[in-house]
Amino acid sequence: MSVQEILDYMRLRYDAYASQDAPGYDDDDLCALFNKAQKVFAKTLYNQFGNPTRIGAEETEKRSKDLVQLKAHTVVAPPFSVGDHPNSYFVDLPLDFWVTLKEELDITYTNSCGETISNSRIPVKPIKEDYYNANVKNPYKRPYEELVWRFDRERDDISSQASSTNSKRNEIILFDGATADNYRVSYYRAPKDIIDPAVSASFCEFDEMHHEKIADLAVELAMQTTDRPGLQSKMIENSKIIE
């Protein structure tokens, strides 16, 4: 569906459920509602406990296909700033980053034979602070030549909004003597907003089979934002929208 077809569908559905004295919505309003619904839709599909099927991202081929348009991959190259923990670096993430799917790090180090190993690509393991404290001195669990750790970290300036100079970031923890080369991450990004077609050309990134589902969810959001009880709960339940 084109953006105009999506907006026309939303207006038709809203008019079918709302009374004559219900507040109206212009195209900008409908776009904003649809954009909010896209994010709700994506989060519901990703979170296995947030949808009635209890099927999360990547668990089935269908669920993977549902979210495939939001997949992205990037390689973050050095230099990296020094992290807060020993042998660690801060890595800036893309502005559209939402949630990690897979991550790897290229490292350079000197092995036990005195050989320099360059750009060895190894897995990155996300950990929590208590895991770090419990295992940082454990020779069998701490980072080594085949594995490094990662913390989620706050932006450098939490008093300012995210930007190219104040992005989301991770902290990578390596082992003694290792240096970080390229950080490679596959991730889901937030869906791009649609725009009023009278202002600019745009489209919905999700597969067309989901357009009506998201539009129905957007109409329900419109109903829920109205204070009039008679306008609420006339749509089908979200659990029937998200398959």
C-alpha positions as CSV (number, residue, x, y, z in Angstrom):
1,M,0.0,0.0,0.0
2,S,1.1,3.5,-0.7
3,V,1.2,6.0,2.2
4,Q,-1.9,7.7,0.8
5,E,-3.7,4.3,0.6
6,I,-2.7,3.6,4.2
7,L,-4.0,7.0,5.4
8,D,-7.3,6.5,3.4
9,Y,-7.7,3.1,5.0
10,M,-7.1,4.5,8.5
11,R,-9.6,7.3,8.0
12,L,-12.2,4.8,6.7
13,R,-11.6,2.5,9.7
14,Y,-11.7,5.3,12.2
15,D,-14.9,6.7,10.8
16,A,-16.5,3.2,11.0
17,Y,-15.8,3.0,14.8
18,A,-16.1,6.6,15.9
19,S,-19.2,8.6,16.4
20,Q,-20.0,11.7,14.4
21,D,-18.8,14.1,17.1
22,A,-15.5,12.3,17.6
23,P,-12.4,14.4,17.0
24,G,-11.0,14.3,13.5
25,Y,-7.5,13.6,12.3
26,D,-5.6,15.2,9.4
27,D,-2.9,13.4,7.4
28,D,-0.1,14.6,9.7
29,D,-2.0,13.2,12.7
30,L,-2.6,9.9,11.0
31,C,1.0,9.6,10.0
32,A,2.1,10.2,13.6
33,L,-0.3,7.5,14.8
34,F,0.9,5.1,12.1
35,N,4.5,5.8,13.1
36,K,3.8,5.1,16.7
37,A,1.9,1.9,15.7
38,Q,4.9,0.7,13.7
39,K,7.1,0.8,16.8
40,V,4.5,-1.0,18.9
41,F,4.1,-3.6,16.2
42,A,7.9,-4.2,15.9
43,K,8.4,-4.4,19.7
44,T,5.5,-6.8,20.0
45,L,6.9,-9.1,17.4
46,Y,10.4,-9.0,18.9
47,N,9.3,-9.7,22.4
48,Q,8.0,-13.3,22.8
49,F,6.2,-12.3,26.0
50,G,4.5,-9.3,24.4
51,N,2.4,-11.2,21.9
52,P,-0.2,-14.0,22.2
53,T,1.8,-16.5,20.2
54,R,4.8,-16.2,22.5
55,I,7.1,-16.4,19.4
56,G,9.9,-13.9,19.5
57,A,12.3,-12.6,16.9
58,E,14.3,-15.2,15.0
59,E,12.4,-18.1,16.6
60,T,10.5,-19.1,13.4
61,E,11.0,-18.3,9.7
62,K,7.8,-16.3,9.7
63,R,8.8,-14.1,12.6
64,S,12.2,-13.6,11.0
65,K,10.5,-12.6,7.8
66,D,8.1,-10.3,9.7
67,L,11.1,-8.2,10.9
68,V,13.6,-8.7,8.2
69,Q,13.2,-5.2,6.8
70,L,14.5,-3.8,10.1
71,K,17.7,-5.8,10.0
72,A,20.9,-3.8,9.6
73,H,24.7,-4.4,9.9
74,T,27.5,-2.1,10.5
75,V,31.3,-2.2,11.1
76,V,32.6,0.3,13.6
77,A,36.3,1.0,13.0
78,P,38.8,2.4,15.5
79,P,40.0,4.6,17.1
80,F,37.9,3.8,20.2
81,S,37.9,5.8,23.4
82,V,39.2,4.0,26.5
83,G,36.5,2.4,28.7
84,D,35.9,2.6,32.4
85,H,37.2,-0.9,33.1
86,P,40.7,-2.4,32.6
87,N,41.4,-3.5,29.0
88,S,38.1,-1.9,27.7
89,Y,37.0,0.4,25.0
90,F,33.8,2.4,24.3
91,V,32.2,1.7,20.9
92,D,29.7,4.2,19.5
93,L,26.6,2.6,17.9
94,P,24.5,3.8,14.9
95,L,21.9,6.4,15.6
96,D,19.1,4.0,14.4
97,F,20.3,1.1,16.6
98,W,17.5,-0.6,18.5
99,V,18.6,-4.1,19.7
100,T,21.5,-6.4,19.0
101,L,21.2,-9.6,17.0
102,K,24.9,-10.6,16.7
103,E,28.2,-9.0,17.4
104,E,31.8,-9.8,16.8
105,L,35.1,-8.0,17.4
106,D,38.3,-8.1,15.4
107,I,41.3,-8.1,17.8
108,T,45.1,-8.1,17.6
109,Y,47.2,-9.8,20.2
110,T,50.4,-11.7,20.7
111,N,49.9,-15.4,21.4
112,S,51.9,-17.7,23.8
113,C,54.4,-18.4,21.0
114,G,55.2,-14.8,20.5
115,E,53.4,-14.5,17.2
116,T,51.3,-11.4,16.5
117,I,47.7,-12.4,15.5
118,S,46.0,-9.6,13.6
119,N,42.3,-9.1,12.9
120,S,41.2,-12.3,14.6
121,R,37.3,-12.2,14.5
122,I,35.8,-13.5,17.8
123,P,32.4,-13.5,19.4
124,V,31.3,-10.9,21.8
125,K,29.3,-11.9,24.9
126,P,26.9,-9.5,26.6
127,I,27.3,-9.5,30.3
128,K,25.9,-7.7,33.4
129,E,27.8,-5.9,36.1
130,D,27.4,-8.7,38.7
131,Y,28.7,-11.3,36.2
132,Y,31.8,-9.1,35.6
133,N,32.5,-8.8,39.3
134,A,32.1,-12.6,39.9
135,N,34.2,-13.7,36.9
136,V,36.8,-11.0,36.0
137,K,39.5,-12.9,37.9
138,N,38.3,-16.4,36.9
139,P,40.8,-17.7,34.3
140,Y,38.1,-20.0,32.9
141,K,35.4,-17.4,32.3
142,R,37.1,-14.1,31.8
143,P,37.9,-12.8,28.2
144,Y,40.5,-14.7,26.2
145,E,41.6,-15.2,22.6
146,E,38.2,-16.7,21.6
147,L,35.8,-14.4,23.5
148,V,35.4,-10.9,24.8
149,W,32.7,-9.3,27.0
150,R,30.4,-6.4,26.4
151,F,28.4,-4.0,28.6
152,D,25.5,-1.8,27.6
153,R,26.6,1.8,28.4
154,E,24.9,5.2,28.7
155,R,25.6,7.9,26.2
156,D,28.6,10.1,26.9
157,D,26.4,13.1,27.7
158,I,23.1,11.9,29.2
159,S,21.9,15.4,29.6
160,S,21.7,15.8,25.8
161,Q,19.7,13.9,23.2
162,A,21.3,11.3,21.0
163,S,23.2,12.6,18.0
164,S,26.2,11.7,15.8
165,T,28.5,13.0,18.5
166,N,26.5,11.7,21.5
167,S,25.4,8.2,20.4
168,K,24.4,5.0,22.1
169,R,27.4,3.0,22.9
170,N,28.8,-0.3,24.3
171,E,31.8,-1.0,26.4
172,I,34.0,-3.9,25.1
173,I,36.2,-5.7,27.7
174,L,39.2,-7.6,26.3
175,F,42.0,-9.6,27.9
176,D,45.5,-8.3,28.7
177,G,47.6,-7.4,25.7
178,A,44.7,-7.4,23.2
179,T,43.7,-4.3,21.1
180,A,40.3,-3.8,19.4
181,D,40.1,-3.5,15.6
182,N,36.7,-3.6,13.9
183,Y,33.5,-4.0,15.9
184,R,30.9,-5.8,13.8
185,V,27.2,-5.7,14.9
186,S,24.0,-7.0,13.3
187,Y,21.0,-5.4,14.8
188,Y,17.4,-4.4,14.5
189,R,16.8,-0.7,13.9
190,A,13.7,1.3,14.6
191,P,11.3,1.5,11.6
192,K,11.5,4.7,9.6
193,D,8.6,7.1,9.8
194,I,6.1,7.6,7.0
195,I,5.5,11.2,5.9
196,D,2.4,13.0,4.7
197,P,2.5,12.3,0.9
198,A,1.5,16.0,0.3
199,V,4.8,17.0,1.9
200,S,7.3,14.4,0.8
201,A,7.4,10.9,-0.8
202,S,7.8,8.0,1.6
203,F,6.7,4.4,2.1
204,C,6.1,1.9,4.9
205,E,9.2,-0.4,5.3
206,F,7.3,-3.4,6.5
207,D,6.1,-6.0,4.0
208,E,2.7,-5.0,2.5
209,M,1.0,-7.9,4.2
210,H,1.4,-6.0,7.5
211,H,0.2,-2.6,6.4
212,E,-3.4,-3.1,7.3
213,K,-2.5,-4.7,10.6
214,I,-0.4,-1.7,11.6
215,A,-3.0,0.7,10.3
216,D,-5.6,-1.1,12.5
217,L,-3.3,-0.8,15.4
218,A,-2.9,2.9,14.7
219,V,-6.6,3.4,14.6
220,E,-7.0,1.7,18.0
221,L,-4.3,4.0,19.4
222,A,-6.4,6.9,18.1
223,M,-9.4,5.5,19.9
224,Q,-7.4,5.0,23.1
225,T,-6.2,8.6,23.2
226,T,-9.8,9.8,23.2
227,D,-11.3,10.5,26.6
228,R,-14.7,9.5,25.5
229,P,-15.4,5.9,26.9
230,G,-17.9,5.2,24.0
231,L,-15.1,5.5,21.5
232,Q,-12.7,3.1,23.2
233,S,-12.5,-0.7,22.9
234,K,-14.5,-0.8,19.7
235,M,-11.6,-2.1,17.7
236,I,-10.5,-5.7,17.6
237,E,-8.0,-6.6,20.3
238,N,-4.3,-6.1,19.7
239,S,-3.8,-9.8,20.3
240,K,-5.8,-10.5,17.1
241,I,-3.8,-8.0,15.1
242,I,-0.4,-9.5,16.0
243,E,-0.2,-13.0,14.6
